[in-house]
Amino acid sequence: MGKKKSVVLLTLITIVIVALCAMIAVPSFDLPFPVNGAESTWHPVVDTYDFDEDLGGGYYTYYYPEGVISEAEYKTECESREGDADRLEEYTSSYTAHGGIYLSTDPDDGVVEEDGNGGYTVTESFRTSFEAAAKEIADRYAKKGYSSYRVSVVDDYAIRVSVPEYDTSAGTTFQYFSYTGGFTLNDGTSDVFEEGRNVSASDYFRDFTPESTRDGVYVRIRLTDEGRTLIRDITTTLSSSSDDSSSSSGTLYFRVGGEDIISLSVTSVIDGDEMYIGGGDSSYTYETAQTVAILLESAVQAGDMGISFTADDARIAPPAYGENTRTLLYIALAIVLLAALVLPFVFFRGFGGACLYSTLSYFIITTLCFAFITSGVLEFTLGSVLIFLFGLLVTLFFNGSVYRAIKAEFMTGKTVDSSVKGGYKKSLAGTLDTYAVLILAALALLIGAAGLHALAIQALICLVTGAFCNLLWTRFISCMLLSASKDKYKYFGFVREDDDDE
């Protein structure tokens, strides 16, 4: 490639890289001109990341089974009865302390029973039901696809749940996932389907999945042959009365533990293997549909768990590492990135320019992939930061390996051009082998490591990007810089010993 063409192409590439870097990292500011007739604010790409609970904070709540209350609620109730000794005694005698919670001593609640020594012990049936329900609730949150979340049992018989801040429907998720009753269908006046000794909901419903289309968001329900017959019979009855505006008939309610989860307005007979419930309302998001689908699937498969929970108010959880976690993280990453741009010039002279383009390209590709290709799928975690830095370090290492190989060739007396070809050729095998091993390891992590899929995908993004930069991009940029350079020796910082002697 000629010198002029190299300069022009480098200029265009530089403009694109600078523009993309600005799009990614320039802080938010109010735009001086309206967008679609309204004032708007510029937001960089990094602002679109879904941070996990440790880096971005989140929300948390507690689930208390029926017959179990928090210490705060117990004290509040006691304080409200301080002026009436009889009412206070009646209340305090109806609960027994258990760690930071209080258990009802009312036999009708079935939480505890007398142990014969003047104390109480938790009943076996309550313990068994609580353990099964806690496991099912944890499975529900696992299916939401969070990279980080916590479902933990506290004080033996309460559940603490926390989710990342980006879950804008956290309140709905908390409330719906606390339902552990049986699955029923209701026509507004009575149940038209409920599980029994010989009737299982899983015999009628295959699965529930969220679907997003151009028209809106829906929950897709797949039916078995028995389920198709059931829905056809129910909707036949409902559609015949749907014109009666004074009646609540015409609507089919899907319920869990007696709570309405979704409803379907029936105007005609439904006779198919699938049905869709949802709508185009902007308030009904994909996250909401996903929560509904997971809950219904859980209720159908697990059935009535024999225990009910009350979800406490949702509360805000700050980032685990402090309120300024993200700001400090960005500053630290900026310092590392600056060092990765400057140090190659110190060690590799003009070849550091090719390393600069390579580093910025790695930064651009990985950050854009994290933001858009995996949007709504992956969260940005501390693991993501470490994977990004590892990929950057590998990229810099192999760029340095190429430089050392070129220098070794030059020291044998070869010309610069011949040294470049020989250096790349000799370093190629090691680079390919290393990236092959790392990418295969990431694929193995993706296939076989439960709970680490998001990290494995991010590792693949970083490694594939690094391989592209090392094997193709850095060499391409270096060739253009070398072509545009007036002194090829000075570009690499090379000096022949015989030249010094002359």
N, C-alpha and C positions, 0 to 999 in steps of 0.2 A: 504494500500500500504506500502511495506517495506521501510526501511530507505534508502537502496542503490538504489532501483528503483526510489524513490522520488528525490534523489540527481541527478541521471542520467537524469531523465526527466526534472528537473528544469534547468540543465545545457543546454540541447538542446533548451528548450524554451527561455532561456536567450540569447543564440547565435542567434536564429531567430529574437528575438525582437531587439537586438542590430543591426543586419544587416538591418532590415527594417527601424529602426530609422536613420541609416546612409544613406540609399537610399532616405529617405524623406528629410533630413535636411542638409546633408554635402554640403557645398558651391561648386559652379562650379570650375573646374580646368581642365587643359589640361591633357589628358591621356598620360602616358609614352609609350604607345604602339599603333600602328595603328589599326584602325577598318575598315575592308573591304579594306585594302590597303591604307587608307588615315588617316591623323591626325584627331583626334576627341577630343571633350570636354565633360567631365562629367557634367550632369545637374541634380540637385536634383528634386524630385517630385514637391516640392513647386514652382519650376520655370515653371511648366506646367499650373498653374492656369490662368484662364481668369479673370483678374481683371476688375472691373467696372471703370467708368470714375473717380469716387471720389478717388479711391485707386491707379489706374494705369494710369490715364490720358486718353487722347483720341484724337479725331479729331472733328473739327466743321467747319461749313460753313454757308453761308447765301443764301437764295433764294429771288431774287428780281423779282416781276412781270414785264412784259413788260410795259414800261412807268414809271418805278420806278428805281432810282439809289441810290447808297450810297453817303454819304457826302464826302467820300474820292475820289470817282470817279468824283463827281461834282467839287471839288476843283482842282483836277488834270487837268480837261478839261479847267477850268477857267484860270489856270496858263499857259496853252499852248496857250491861246489867249490874254495874257496880252499886247502883242505888237500891237494888232489890235482891236481898240475900237469898231468898227462896229461888228466884229465877236463875241467879248465878250458880247456886248449888245444883239445880236441875241440869243446867247446861254443862258444867264442868264434869258432872258424873256421867254424862252421856258420851264422853270422849276420853281416850287414854293416849298419853304421849308416846311417840315412837320416833326418836331422832328429831328431825325438824318438822315433822308432820303429826297430825292427830288422827287416830282411828276411832270410828264410831263403835260404841259398845252396844248399840241397839241390835238385838238378835235378828230383827227383820232385815238389817243391812247385810248380815252374814259375813262381816269382816273379821271379827274376833269372837272368841268364846272363852269362858272362864276356865282357868287352868287348875282349879281346885285349891289353890294356895292364896286366894285373894287377889290374884292378878289375871291377866288376859294373854291369850296366845292367838296368833292369826290362824284362821281356819284353813284346812288343806284345800278346800274347793276355791276359796278366794285366791290363795297363793298360786294354784294351778292356772286359774283363769287369767290372773294378772300376768304371769310369765308368758302365756300364749299370746295375749293381746299385745304385750310389749314387743314381742318378736315380730308380730304382724305389722305393727305400726312402724317399726324400724325398717321392715321390708318395703313398706310404702314409700318412705323417704328415699330409700336406696334406688327405687325405680324412677324417681324424679330426675336422676342424672346429675345431681350436684357433685362437683369435684370435692367439696368439703361440706360436711354437715355433721351434726351430732345428735344422736338419740341415746340418751343415757338414763338409767334408772337411778334415782336419788332417794335416799332414806328407805330403800327397799321397795316402797309401794307408791312412788310417784315417778313421773317421767319428765325429763327436761329435754326440749327439742330446740335446736338452733339452726338457722339457715342463712345463706349469704344475703347481703343487702340488695343485690340486684333482683331478687325475687319480688317483683312488685305485687304479686298476689299472695304474699306470705300469710296475711290474715285469713284468707280463704283456705289456704293449704292447712294451716294450723287447725282451723275449725273442722274441716271435712275429715282430715285424717284422725280426728279424735273419735269418730263414730265407729263403734265396734258391734252394733246390733245386726240383726238379720236383714236380708235383702227382700223387699216386697215391691209389688206393683199395685197402685191404687188408682181408682177412677174418680177420686174426689169425694166419694161417699163411703167406700169400703174397699178392702183389699181384694183384688182380683187374682192375685198370685202371692203365695208365701210358702216358705219351706216347711216341710213337715217330716214326720218319721220316714216316710217313703218317697218324699219329694225333695229333690236337690236342684237348686238353681243352676248348677253347672251342667245339668242335663238339658237345659234349655238355651243357655247363653255360652257361646264359644269364647269370645273375648270382647274387650272394649279398648279402643285405641283413639287417640286424638287425631284429627285431620284438619289441615289448613288449606283452603281453596281461595280462589279469587272472590267468591261470594261471601266468605266468612269462615268461621271456625266451628267445627262439629266434633261430636263424639260418634265414632262409627261402632255399631253394635252388630256383631256377627252371630247368627242364630243357628242352632241345630235344627233338625227336621221337627222335633217336638216343639222347639221354640218358635219356629215359623208358624206351626199350627196354633200355638197359644196366642201369639200376637195377632194372627189373622182373626181368631175368634173374639179377642178382646176389642180390636179396632172395628170389627163388624158391629158390635153392640154400641161402641162409642160413637161411630160415625152416623148411626141411625138417629142419635139424639143430639148431634152437634148443632142442629139448627135451633134448639131450644135455648134461647139466650138466658132464661131464668134458671137454668139448671147448671150445676157444676160439671155435668157429664160432658164428654167431648175432649177431655184432657186426661192423658195418662201420665201418672207421676211415678218416677223411679225413686224409691226410698231406701235408706239404710238406717236401721234402728228407729224407724218412724219419722226420720227427717227427710224432707224433700231435697233431692240432689239435682235432678233435671226433670223437665216435663215436656210432653209432646202434645201439641194441639192436633187432635185427630179429626180430619174432615172427610177422609175416605179410608177404605179398607187397605191395610198394609199386608201384602202377601209376597214376601221375598226372603232371601237368605241374609240380607243386610238391611239396616236402617240407620239413618243419620239424625242426630238431635243436636241442635245448636242454633246458629243464626249469624246474621251479619252485624249484630250490635258490637260496637267497638269496645264496650266494657267486657265483652266475653272474649278473653284472649286465649291464645294457644296454651299458655301456662295453666289457665283455669280449666280448659278442656282436658289437659293432661292430668290435672289433679282429680277431676271427676272420673275420668277413665280408670285411673289407678284405684280409686276408692271403690268403684263398682266392681271392678275385676277382683279386688281383695274380698269384698263382701260376698260375691258369688262363690269364690273358691273356699274361703275360710268359714263362711256361715256365721251364725250368731255365736259370739264368743262368751256369752254369759256374763258380761261385765260392761259397764258404761263409764265413760270418762267425761269430765268437764274441762274444757280448755280455758286456762287463765288468760288474762289480757296479754296481747303481744307487746313485747318491750324491745327497745333498741339496744343492741350490743355493740360497743365501740370496737375498733380493730384491736386484735390481740397485742399488737406492738405499739399502740398509742394512736392518738387522733391524727398525727402528722405522718403516719406510716407511708402513705403513697407519695407525699412530697419528698420525704427523705429517701425513699426508694428511687424516685426519678433522679434526684441529685446524685446518688451513688452510681446509678447506671450511666449518667452523663459523664461522670469522672472516669469511669472505666472505659467508656467509648472514646473519650478524648485521648486517654492514654494509648488505646489501641490504634488510634489514628496517627499519633505523634511518634511513638517509639520506633515504628518501622523506618522512619526517615533517619533516625539516629543510627540504627544498625545496618540498614540496607541502602542508604543513600537514595538515589533516584528511583530505585525499585520500590521504595516506600510509597511512591505515588500510586503505583499499581495496587499495593496493599491497601491504600486509603480508599480507592474506588471499590475494592473487594469488600472491605469492612462495611462501608456505607451501603453497598448492595445487599450484603447479608442482613444488615439492620433493617433495611426497607422491606425486603421480601418476607422475613420472619414476622415483623410487626404487622404487616398487612395481612398475612395469612392468619395470624392469631386473631386479628380484628374482624375479618370478613369471611374467610373460607370456613372457619370453625365458629362463627357467630352463633350464639344460642346453644352451642354444644360444649365448649370448653370454658373453664374459668381461668383467670390469671392468678396463679398461686405462687408461693415461694419456690415450689418445685419448678414452675415455669421460668422463673428468673434464673435458677441454677442451670436449667437445661439450655437456656439462651446463652448464658455465659460460657458453658462448656462448649457449645457449638462454635462460639466466637473464638475461644482459645484454640480449638482444633484447627479452625481456618487459618489463624495467625501462625500456628506451628508449621503447617504444611507450606504456607507461603515462605516462611523462613527456611524450610527444608529445600525448597526450590532454589532460593538464593544461594544457599551454601553449596548445592550441587553445581550451579552455574559457576560459582567462584572456583570450586575445585577443578572444573574442566578448564577454566581460564588459566589456572596456575600450571597446567601441563603444557602451555604454550599455544593453545588454540586461539583462534580469533574470537571476537565477542559473539558474532552470529553463530559460529559453530559451538561455542560454549553454551549459549542459550538452548540450542537444539539438544545438545548432549545432556545438559542439566535437567531439562524437562523429561527427557527420555529415561534417565537413570532414577529420577524421583517418582516416576509415574506408578511403578509397581507397588511401592510402599504405600502411596496415597490411596490407590484403589483397594488394596488389601485391608487397610485400616478402616476405610469407610464401609466396605462390605461387611466387615465384622460388626461394626457399630450399628449399621442399619438392620442387620439380621438380629442383633440383640434387642433393638427397639421393637422389631416385628414380633419377636418371641414374647416380649413384655406385653405387647398389644393383645396377643392371642391367649396367653396363659396366665397373666397376672390380674386377678380380679381386683377392682378398685384403683388400678393404675393405668387404665386405658387412656384417659385424658393426657396423662404425663407421657405415655408412649407415643401418642399422636403428635404431641408437641415436639418430642425428641426426633421423630421422623421428619418433621418440617425443618428443624434446625440442621439435621445431618444432611438431608437432601440438598438444602440450600448451600451448606458449606461445601459439599462435594461439587456442586455446580460452580461455585466461586473458585475453588482450588483448581479444578480440572479444566475449566473452560474460560471463565470470565477474567480471572487475574492474568492469564496468559494473553488473552485478546487485548486487554488494556495495556499490558506491558509492551506488546508488539507495537501498538499505536504510539505509546510514549517514546519507545526506542526509535521508531521511525521519525518522530517529530524532534528528537533530540539532536543537537548539533555535535555533541561529543559523546559517543557511545561508551567510551571508557569512563568518563565522568558520571554518566547515568548510573553505572553500577558501583562507582567509587573504586574502579580497578586501576592499578599502576603496575606496569611491567618492570621487573628488576633490571632488565637490560636497558630500558629507557632511562632509568635513574643513573646508570653507569655512563651513559653517553655524555 
